[in-house]
Amino acid sequence: MSRKREHYIIDGYNVINSWPELIRLRNDLSEARDQLVHQLAEYGAYEKYDITIVFDAMFTDDEEHCEQVNAHLKIIYTGEGETADSRIERLAYDSVRQGREVHVVTSDGAEQSVILGAGAYRIPSLEFRKAVCRAKKQLKKEYLGHVTLPVTRLEVEDRLDSETVKKLDILRKMRH
């Protein structure tokens, strides 16, 4: 029997308001959300985690809606009257009941207490950032390795047959 993937539930706006690179984007929340989703998609794929990012939409008239970014990353925008905290609590509780290992990323103290009571692990936002940065560094090391640039310059003519090089040389000389 294969082991279930660990489930990471992310308090989206809490992370955006904690990570220095995302704090700078607070005036453009759409860009901040995109950056967070991009980083967590990469992190989740590398670590083989299921990730759910919850964004609070409590003060809107919209209904809850979800976006499935890929097979293992989902975004939830809470609906009218529901906070991200309450949605995260339900998600954590349901996932734990399904026998999954659940980690909730938030720096909200009250939320952390409730999460522990549900049987999930809590990770403060800045500590989670360190894990994401470590994974990114490891990913670069594993997949890019040591990149060496060519010693000599690659010229276009090195990739062309001699007849074409002659024709281009004639055209070049005609222009001058």
C-alpha positions, 0 to 999 in steps of 0.5 A: 500500500502506498503512503498518502502524500502529506497535505500542506494547507497554507494560509495564503494572505498570512504567508504573503504578509510574512515573506519579505519578497511577497510583502513588497508586492502587497500593493499588487495582491494578484502578483503576490498570489501568483508568486506564492502559487508559483513557488509552492507549485515548484516546492510541492512537486519537488517534495511530493506534497499535496498543497492547498492554499486558502485565500480569505474572501470574507468581505466579498459577496462571492461564493467560494471557488476553487482552482485546481492548478495541477494534480497536487496544488489547489487554491481555495478562495473562501466565500461570503462570510467565511474566513480563511481560518475557519476553512483551514480548520475544516480542511485540516480536520477532514484531512486528519480524519482521512488518515493523512499527515497534515501541516498547516502554515500560518503565523496566526497564534489562535489558528495554530492552537486550533490546528494542534487540537485537530491533530495537524502540525503547525508551521510558522510562515517564516519557518516554512519559507526557510524550507521552501528556500532550502528545497529551491537551492537543492533543486537547483543543485540537483537539476542544474548542477555545475553549469559551465559556459562554452570556452569559445564563442559560438558564431553563426557561421560555425553552424552553417555549411560553407556555401551559405557562409560564402553567400552571406559574406557576399551580401555583407560586403555588398552593403558596405 
